Amino acid sequence: MRKALLMAGVLLAMTATVASASGLELAWSACFGQTGSAASRTSACASNTGNAGQMFASFRPPAGVNLLEGIDVFVDFQTSGGALGCWWDMSIANPTRSAALVSLHVSPADANGVPLIPCDNHYFLDNGASGGGGMVTTAADRGQLKGFTAIGAGTGSAVAQDAQQYGFGFRFTNAATVGACTGCTKSACFVLNTINLTSSQAPTVVLQSPHPGSQNWITWNGDAQSTGCPGATPTRNATWGSVKSLYR
């Protein structure tokens, strides 16, 4: 289901600054370094039900993030074989698979509000954030996953330097895997190239490098070499105003 942006001003970029002492992390099944997290995932691509996998982007803030109100997340991916195939096209242009991409702007929680996705901190879940995400094709064999999470302007607080924070999650379902779409068995590489930390009262902080000792790329049904990972070319990140129709 598409969700509208609650506070558009939160995600309007002011003068951006690039953080040097911070970092990005990407993993399957849990936040990087947590129990159950993985750098690779394989699938027999033999079912049309259930979930194929879920990835989680986490980040470690630099010093001086005193009013965090939103994040923008960009994950570029590339598949083997020179073409995405129907299975990997989860854009709104492909109704067969568009609903197979589920965005998790905060971690699901149990009945007591405890996050179900292992990660050290859950700033946006704790602050009742809203958000959404989507996917666009960027080349014959490439796509980009986009996500955002936001709270109301002026309602944020500081986040601790170098403390792992849940950023955003993407879940793929097995819908239309057997007999409807091809491409699931391809190798694929995903690279978390950018997370923007946004605020209505401060410049955007841009994170574009993995945290020291961490990893910002993962693979599907193959090794890193077969898909050119982690060298997937970043795509120019469009403004949120131009891609709001992607969010669901």
C-alpha positions in Angstrom: 0.0 0.0 0.0 1.4 3.4 -0.9 2.0 5.8 1.9 2.1 9.5 1.6 5.0 11.5 3.0 3.8 12.9 6.4 6.2 15.8 6.6 7.6 16.8 3.2 9.9 19.3 4.7 11.8 16.7 6.6 13.1 15.2 3.3 13.9 18.4 1.5 17.6 18.5 1.1 19.4 21.6 2.4 23.1 22.0 1.8 24.4 18.5 2.1 27.5 17.4 4.0 29.4 14.2 3.5 30.3 12.3 6.6 33.7 10.7 6.9 33.6 9.1 10.3 30.5 6.9 10.0 29.3 4.1 7.8 26.8 2.0 6.0 26.0 -1.7 6.5 23.9 -4.2 4.5 22.9 -7.8 5.2 20.3 -10.4 4.7 17.9 -11.5 7.5 19.2 -9.1 10.2 21.3 -6.0 10.6 25.0 -6.5 9.8 26.9 -8.3 12.5 23.7 -9.5 14.4 22.9 -13.1 14.9 21.4 -14.6 11.8 22.7 -11.9 9.4 24.3 -13.1 6.1 26.2 -11.7 3.2 24.7 -14.2 0.6 21.4 -15.9 0.0 20.4 -18.7 -2.3 17.0 -19.9 -3.5 15.7 -22.8 -5.5 13.1 -20.5 -6.9 10.5 -23.3 -6.7 7.6 -21.6 -4.8 5.0 -18.9 -5.4 4.2 -18.5 -1.7 6.1 -17.1 1.2 9.1 -14.8 1.3 12.2 -15.1 -0.9 14.4 -13.0 1.4 14.7 -9.7 3.2 17.6 -7.3 3.5 18.3 -4.7 6.0 20.3 -1.4 5.7 21.8 -0.1 8.9 24.0 2.8 9.6 26.4 4.2 12.1 26.0 8.0 12.5 28.9 10.4 12.7 29.3 12.9 15.5 27.0 15.9 15.6 23.7 14.4 14.4 21.6 16.4 16.9 18.2 16.3 15.3 17.5 13.3 13.1 14.1 13.4 11.4 14.4 11.2 8.3 16.5 9.0 6.1 16.7 8.3 2.4 18.1 4.9 1.4 19.4 3.9 -2.1 20.4 0.3 -2.9 21.7 -0.4 -6.5 21.6 -3.9 -7.8 22.7 -5.8 -10.9 21.9 -9.3 -12.2 23.8 -11.8 -14.3 22.9 -12.6 -17.9 22.5 -9.0 -19.3 18.9 -8.5 -18.4 16.9 -8.3 -15.2 14.1 -10.6 -16.2 10.5 -10.3 -15.0 11.2 -11.6 -11.5 13.6 -8.7 -10.7 11.5 -6.0 -12.2 9.5 -5.0 -9.1 8.7 -1.5 -10.4 5.1 -0.2 -10.8 5.5 -0.8 -14.5 5.4 -4.6 -14.0 2.1 -5.5 -12.3 3.2 -9.2 -12.2 5.9 -8.5 -9.6 5.3 -4.9 -8.3 3.6 -6.1 -5.2 6.4 -8.6 -4.5 8.5 -5.8 -3.0 7.6 -4.9 0.5 9.3 -2.0 2.2 10.0 -2.1 5.9 10.6 1.5 7.0 10.8 0.3 10.6 11.3 -3.1 12.0 8.1 -5.2 12.6 7.5 -5.5 16.4 5.9 -8.0 18.7 2.9 -7.4 20.8 5.1 -5.7 23.4 6.6 -3.4 20.9 9.9 -5.3 20.8 11.6 -5.1 17.4 11.6 -8.5 15.6 14.6 -7.5 13.4 17.9 -7.8 15.3 19.7 -4.5 15.3 21.3 -2.5 18.1 19.0 0.5 17.9 15.6 1.3 16.4 15.4 5.1 16.5 12.5 5.5 13.9 10.4 2.6 15.4 10.8 4.2 18.8 9.6 7.5 17.4 6.5 6.2 15.4 7.9 7.0 12.0 6.2 6.6 8.7 7.7 5.8 5.3 7.7 3.8 2.1 9.8 2.5 -0.8 9.9 1.3 -4.3 12.1 0.2 -7.2 13.1 1.6 -10.6 14.9 -0.1 -13.4 18.1 1.8 -14.3 19.6 -0.3 -17.1 18.9 -3.6 -18.9 20.4 -5.6 -16.0 20.2 -3.1 -13.2 17.7 -1.6 -10.8 17.6 0.6 -7.7 15.7 0.2 -4.5 14.6 3.4 -2.8 13.2 3.9 0.7 12.5 6.7 3.1 11.6 7.0 6.8 10.5 10.2 8.5 9.0 11.7 11.7 7.5 15.1 12.1 9.6 18.2 11.6 11.1 19.4 14.9 10.3 16.2 16.8 13.6 14.4 16.4 16.5 14.1 18.8 20.2 13.3 18.7 21.6 9.9 17.8 24.8 8.5 19.3 28.0 8.5 17.2 29.0 5.1 15.8 26.0 3.3 17.3 24.3 0.9 14.9 20.8 2.1 13.9 18.2 0.2 11.9 17.8 2.1 8.6 15.4 0.4 6.2 14.4 -3.1 5.1 13.2 -4.6 1.8 11.4 -7.9 1.6 10.9 -9.9 -1.6 8.1 -12.4 -1.8 7.9 -15.5 -4.0 4.9 -14.3 -5.9 4.9 -15.2 -9.6 8.2 -17.2 -9.3 7.0 -20.5 -10.9 5.3 -20.4 -14.3 4.9 -16.6 -14.5 8.3 -14.8 -14.3 11.9 -15.7 -15.2 15.0 -14.3 -13.5 14.9 -15.7 -10.0 17.7 -18.1 -10.6 20.0 -15.3 -11.8 22.9 -14.2 -9.7 22.5 -10.7 -8.3 24.5 -8.2 -6.3 23.1 -5.4 -4.1 25.1 -2.4 -3.0 24.0 0.1 -0.4 25.5 3.2 -1.9 23.8 6.0 0.0 21.9 6.9 3.1 21.0 10.5 3.7 20.3 11.6 7.3 17.8 14.5 7.0 16.6 17.2 9.3 14.4 20.3 8.8 16.9 22.4 10.7 20.3 21.2 9.6 22.2 20.2 6.5 21.7 16.7 5.2 24.4 14.2 6.2 25.4 11.9 3.3 26.7 8.4 4.1 28.4 6.7 1.2 31.0 4.3 2.6 30.8 1.1 4.6 31.6 1.4 8.3 35.1 0.1 9.0 35.0 -3.6 9.4 31.5 -3.8 8.0 30.0 -4.6 4.5 27.6 -2.6 2.3 27.0 -5.3 -0.3 25.3 -8.7 -0.5 24.7 -11.3 -3.1 21.8 -13.6 -4.3 22.4 -17.0 -5.9 26.0 -16.5 -6.7 29.3 -15.1 -5.7 30.6 -11.5 -5.8 32.8 -12.1 -8.9 29.9 -13.4 -11.0 27.9 -10.2 -10.7 30.7 -7.6 -10.5 30.0 -7.0 -6.8 30.9 -4.9 -4.9 31.5 -2.7 -8.0 27.9 -2.1 -9.0 27.7 1.3 -10.5 25.8 3.8 -8.3 22.7 5.3 -10.0 22.1 9.1 -9.8 19.7 9.5 -6.9 16.6 11.3 -8.0 14.9 13.8 -5.8 12.1 12.5 -3.6 9.6 14.8 -5.3 10.1 13.0 -8.6 9.7 9.5 -7.3 7.0 9.7 -4.6 4.7 7.7 -6.9 7.0 4.7 -6.3 6.2 4.4 -2.6 4.0 1.7 -1.2 
